[in-house]
Each structure stands twice: as structure tokens, then as C-alpha cells.
Amino acid sequence: MHRLEVPAPTALPFVVGTFEQVGPLSRASFPHRHTFFEIVHVTGGSGTHVLDLARLPLRPPHLCVITPGQVHHWEDARDLRGSVVLFTDDFLLDHPADRDRLRRLSERPWTTLSPEEDDCTGRLIEELSEEYRRGDEDWHTVLRALLHVLVVRAGRLPQTPAAAPVVPARAGSVADEFTRLTSRVDLDLWSVQAYAEHIGVSPGYLTEAVKAATGRTPSELVRQSRAAEAKRLLARTDLTVRQVADRVGFADAAYFCRFFRREAGVSPGDFRRSGESVERPTCE
């Protein structure tokens, strides 16, 4: 399991660069999962990209989205060229609907780009890279905006056949529905039991289906969703900590503070006061 390690709780959970700049793990030859999203723009090279059960020959240019929990690796990759964009769920605070867009994009194992699409994608990723390297004032807001444009434009590209399912159809459908619902904070679903009842399955079946599809348990993903929404509210609204606690399903503000410190590494108040850090994360 690869994680995007950040040096501080408020550090920017985002990396962009070429395969060479990001490092060997960006083209790992062994099967692995991520706890973060990855957008891959392949511009050159040969070999095979294996995503879940789909074997995808390299015939660049390609665009690929890998979501947390998917298994992938590179086989016999030679002269692999292109860029990768890595970011955690927290980086989607400003555009939560992009979670669902990215999930749908991950169902397309390879999007083969026309010369015009390849050029447009390359220029946008280069703009992301330049903003990331420079780190000018409010760079994190610009990066989020550019990433949103990249995700929306990727969603407009012609669809390609989906990868072979890695789990049975029913379990895959349940896992997809659960993943979609975790981005719907308006539904006030803050427990595995609540999600299971909403979907119409038992908590045990939901756990099996989500674990098979993502490599993570529903309870982990529910905690992540609650923490992400709390961070968004703390960073983007003037709600009190008690009001934020209530918004994410905690009747006891003190218990919410303990939960938030465990998930984020800092108290809600410190998170709000510290704002965005410019420290850079690493991929491990």
C-alpha cells in the first residue's frame, strides 16, 4: 500500500511531475494499491500497464486515472515518459463532486488521446507543474482550480471500454454505490450501519464488498469522509467547532475534537489557524 506522506498535518497533499521527478515508485513493477488518487499522462515508451485485471499495452499518448484501492503495476516498461499527478482526498475540498468524476474516469482503463487532446492535456499538466514548482502566493488555490479543470476536461474525452471487474458484479455495484455516497455529505450518513441500510445490504456484506474493491474497510473510508468534510468546513466557513462537529454527525464536540486530532494530527482550532503549509509531500 503506497501512501502520499506529508511532513506536517497541514502540508499540501499534492505532487505533480514527470516519472523521473516523482521517482521509481511512480513506475513500480510490482502490484500495489494507493491511498491517494493518481492521474497518469503517458507520452512515450513501451510495455504494459496492468490495472486491476486489465492488461493495457502502451501505445502513447494515454491518460489514466487510478483511484485509492485499485491495484496496478507496470510490466516491461521501457523509456516510459510522461507525467503523474498525485493527490489525496483532502485536496478535493473545494470540488467534492470531482471524487465521483474521478471514480467514473477510473472505470476507463486507458483513454487514448488524439494529438489535439494530448497537447491540451500536456499544457495543462505543465501549468500545474509550473505552479507547483514556483509556490507563489495562494498557489494551493490555483493548483486546486487547475486540477478541477483537468478532471472536468478528462471527463469530456471519448469513453473507452471499461476494465474487467476485479470483484463480482453485485459486490462491485455495492462498492461503487458506497464510494459515490461517501461524497454526498448532504445525506448525513456517518456510520457503516447507516450506509448499509441506505444501500440495502448488511454491514457485513458491505464490508466484504468494499474491502474487495478498494483494499480498505468501509469504516476507514467513512472516517476519511468525515474528516475531509470537517476540514472543508473549518477551512472554508466561519462555523464554530461545535457547529462543525454537528455537521459531521458528532453530538459531543469534545469527542469530535478527539476524533479530528486522531485523523488530522492537530486539533480543529489549530488546523483552522494554521492554514495551508507549503511543505512538499513524498510518495511511499
N, C-alpha and C positions, 0 to 999 in steps of 0.2 A: 504494500500500500504506500503510494507516494503522497507526500503532503507538501503544501506550499508553506514553508517555515518562515514566519516573520519574526524579526528581532525584538519587537515590542508589541503589546496588545493592541495598540492603535496604529501600528505600521500599515502601510499601504499593501493590501493583499492582491498584488498585481505584478506581473512580469511580462515583458514583450522583448523579443529579439530573434536573431537567426538561430538555427540549430546550433551553430558553433558558439554563439554568445551565451545561450542558455545552458549548454553543456551536454555531456554524454547521456544523461538521463532523458533528454528530450527525444532521443532516438534509440531507447533501450531495446535490446534484442530479446529480453525475457518478458513473459506475460506479467502484467501488473495492473493495478487499479489506481485511480486518483481520488483524493478527497476534494479536488478542485475541477473547474472547467478548463478545457483546452481547445483552442481554435488553431488548426494547422493549415498553413498555406504552403503547399509543395510546389516549387517552381522548377526543380530539376532532380535528376537521379534515377536510379532503377532499383528494383527489388519488390517487396510485398509488404503491405501494411495489413496486419491481422486485427480486426476489431470484433470483439465477441467471437462469433463463429464464421464471420465473413472474411475471406481472403481476397485482398484488393490489390491487384497488380498496379505498380506505379507507371502511369503514363501522364506525366505532368502537362499542364498545371491542374492541381486539385485543391479543393477546400474540404476540410473535415472538421466536425465538431465532436468532441469526446466529453461526456458528462461524468460527474462523480459516480463511481461504482462500475463503469464499463471496463472490461478487460481488453487490453490491446498490447501489441508489440510490433517491432519491425523485423522482417526477415531478409537477410542477404541485401541489406540496403547499401548501395554504392553511390558515392558522390551526391548524397542527399543534400539538397539545397532548398531554402525557403525560410519561413518564419513561424514562430509559435507565439500565441497569446495565452497566458495562464492567469487565472483569477479565481478567487473563492466566491462563494455565495454572498458574502458580505459586500463584495464590490458592486452588487446589483441593487444596492439600497435605493438609488434614485429611479431605477427602472425595473421594478419587481416582475412585470409581465415578461421581461426578457428570459426569465427562468423557463417559462413554458415555450417560448420561441426556441431556446437552445435545446430543450428536450426534443422538440419536433425535428430540429436540424440534425440531432444525433441519430435519428432514425434513417438518415440518408448516409450510407457508409462512405461514399465518395461523391462529391459534386465536381464534375469535370468542367473547367472554365473555358469559355471562349477567349480569344485574345483580348477583346474589349473588357470582359469580366475580370480576367486575370490582371490587366493593367489597372483597373479601378480598385480591385482588392489590394493589390500591391501598394498603390499610392496611399490608400487609407491606413494600411498597417505601417507604412513608413512614417506617416504623420503621427501615429500612435507612438512609434519608436522614438521619433524626434522629441515629442513632448515628454516622454518618459526619461530620456537622457538629459534634457535640459532642466527639468524640475523647476520651472518658473512659478511665479505666484499663481495660486489656485490651479496648479497642474492636475490635481486629483479630480477636480470637477470637469476639466477639459478631457481627461482620459475617459471618464465615465460617459461623457457625451459622445466621444468618438467611438467607443466600444458599442454604445447603443446603435449608432449609425451602422457600424459593421454588422451587428447581429440582424438588424432590420433588413439591410440590403442582402445579406446572405439568405434570409428567408424568402426573398423575391426571386432567387435563382431557380431555374427549372429543376423539378424534382427528379431524382434517380431512384431506382429500386431500393427497397429497404434491406437491411442486413437480415440474415437468417436469425430467428429468435433464439435467444440463449436459454429461455425458460418456456415451459408450456404456455399455450395461448391464454388460458384463463388466468394463470398466475401473472403472466406478463401484463395482461389487461388491468388486473388489480393493482400491480405495482405502478403502472403508468397513471392510473387514476389517483393513487395516493400521492405520487410525485406532483401531479397537476394541482391537487388540493392543498399541498403544503404552501403554495404561493398565494392561496386565497385567504388572506388574513381576515377578510370580512366575514368568514363563516364561523369564526370563534371556535375552531377545532384545535384544542390544545392538549389532547391526550391520545394515545394509541387506541384506547377504547372508543373515544368519540369518532375517530377516523374510521374504525372498523364498522361501527354502527351506521355511519353515513354511507359507506360503500356497500354495506350489506353482507359482510363476511365476519367470521370470528376473529378476535385479536390474534389467535394462534396462526390462523391461515394467512392473515395479513403479514405477520412477522416472517413466515416462511417465504411468501411471495416476494416481499421487498428485499429480504436478505439474499435470495437467489438472483434478483435482478441487479442489485446495487452493491452487494457485499457488506451492507450496513443494516442495522436494525431500524425499524420504524421509530423506536424511542429516541435513538441518536438523531434521526432526521427531524423529529418533532422538536427536540431541544434546540437543534440548529436553527429551525424556522422561528421559534420563539425568540431566541437570542438575536437573530438577524432583524426581526421586526422591532424588538426593543431598541437595538442600536439605531435603526432608522428613525424611530420616534424621538430618541434622545438627541440625535444629531440634527434633525430637521424640523422639530416642533418645540414649542415652549411648554409642553405638558410637564407637570411635576412628576417626580419619580413615582409617587403613589398612583397618579393617573396612568403613567406608562405601565406600571405593574398591572393595573386593572385591565388595560387594553390587551395585554398578552396573557390574560387568564389567571392572574395571581390575586387572590383576595387579601393576602397578607404581604404588605410591602417589604417587611423585613425578610421574609422567605424569598421574595423576588430578588432582593439585593444579594442574598447568599447565592442564589442560582446564577445571577448575572456575573458575579465575581468568579464563580467556578468556570463559567463558559467563556468569559471575555478576559479574565485575568486582572481586571480592575473593577472598582465599584461603579455604579451608574453615574454618580456625581463626577468621579474622576474621568470617566470616559467622555462625558459631556464637556468638561472643562479643557481636556487635553486637545480636542480637535483632531485633525489629521496629522500623522507623522510623515516625514519624507524618507524614513528609513526603508531600505530595499529588502524584499524577502528573497529566500533561496528555495530551490526545489529539492526535496529529499525523498 
